[in-house]
Amino acid sequence: MLIHENKKGCVLDNFKLINRDEIINFISSHNGLLELIEKVYPLLKSYFPNYSYSLLYAPDPEIAAIEDLMLLINADIKDYEYNKNKLYDLEREIDDLEISDCKVKRLLLLDVW
């Protein structure tokens, strides 16, 4: 699915896009990444229903070949330990997701802020 082809809206509408143009270009250049985000979003809502979410394109400043998309869960710092454990469980479920190109899973990193 193309990023702009869904008339009902795109899954990306559920995230604050910190560096929008770079995120769109990164997702467009990695087939399967949008599919992964679409499948991750319901899991994210299940594990962290009361928080907002952001996406950040994050290239490595020292190694040009390394670039990632950070999915940030905007949580309360006082719940860090609890959320860290939930994040671990969520990451395990994401690892088990079936998508057309499993290689893109390594491009999506999650963190609780």
Summary of the structure (lengths in Angstrom):
residues: 113
radius of gyration: 13.8
end to end distance: 29.5
largest distance: 39.7
contacts: 289
relative contact order: 0.20
helix: 47%
strand: 20%
